[in-house]
Amino acid sequence: MASKSTENDQDIRSDPPTMTALTLQEMKDGVPAPSENDSIHSSSAHSDTSTLNYDQESYDLFKLRVERLCQILWPPQRSIRQALSNSKTATRMRASKFFRLIIRSQKAPLIERLRGGDYNRIVGITLPLSKDEESRNRNLILRVPRWGQGQTERVVATLDYLRRKSTIPIATTIAKDFSKENPLESPYIIQNRIPGSNLEVLWAELNHSQRCTVACEVGRVIKSLLALESPVTGHVEAYSNGMGSTEPHTIVPFDLKSAGGDQFEEPEQQASIIEGNPRESQTTLDFFKCQIGRWRAVDVARDSPMVDRTVGLWDGVLKVVEEMNDLDLFMPRSHCLCHVDLHPRNIMASIRPFGCIQITGILDWDEAVMAPKFVNCEPPGWLWGFDPDDLPHDDLPTWPYERPGANEVPSTLQSQELKRIFEHHAGSEYVSLAYHEQYRMSRGLFRLAVFGLTSSENYSTAERIICDWERLRQSLIW
């Protein structure tokens, strides 16, 4: 596994040069024309689809903003900046064709259109070679949230927490801005581009020995996350200046949001209860009771046509949780950092000389949370050869019991070996919390407690858990 990066976050937006006064129109006139390398950009059809799906400006306009941001962060050569520092000279140069020829002569960063995700718009940036900064990271990724400002801050805080506490390979933050006072008019993060390809692309090409190495490394990631313990659950955030804490991070309660991402306003009485209870420690039962109580209060205050059904489901879910606790199924104080989306598309790997493979980075920490440890132990069935396309489809959601096959004994000797290797490196704590039905059910309960009854799927799942628990409870008692 790659060693932990020691490079600190850098906010290199300070002291921008005079060039920042350029407008978007001036940039249209002043930046170099697209080169042959621009052929690596995705098609305009993809750009149009993304724009329509997320109601955002077209990529062509967005690219102009990115180019202007790059001029601010990585300005032209020092000799030009010195000329521009003289206000009279700068004024004359801006009005001249000579100035535009100088700008065109500078090697500009290569801007590359990349496929984004549900949370972020993604752009690749390749910086030109520089004699003054030969050691700098040249291959970068710009991540711009599709909505919301707080998510960006939490991602940076989570990555900083990981760098301080673990050796899990992650991207280094090169620049960040949590405001909208920049050419993008949005918060952003710029990170180094992790080398290699994701395992969704590589997996079919790997031989058994290489897959064994992947199983080992992914197991170590799971074990490392289980060791990042917390006395409470919630989101990782950076402490604000002046809060008087020696720790750079804090854990804040989960947000209550609609399916569209809008924050629900909690009833004043319920909010005062949350604020009045310092979160020094929290059992798994405490977490569930708190979250269910918050959601129940919000749903009652909203007084929707389905309020009776909603309240009844919350009461039923709370009963399940309390009965689980009575049977000692929950570890009293056992929370850790959970990635919750540790799938092949988010695991980067690189083939080394002589066929060795190395995990080069873990991506997409947007949904990472401090949660009960069983949340971190969802079996990675893809490692031992599970193919969902080979199974018949049904109308039941894949969760709360996760994808079929992930908890079964693999059908081939090689797949069984991959599972054994993974479990050995993930550790006994993972094995004890991964496969039993009560813990798979508990992961479904966790998802309900965090996301609420905000979709028809969640309503169906709550009903299913309440029904299935009665059967499972009887088997556990006897």
Disulfide bonds with the S-S distance in Angstrom:
none
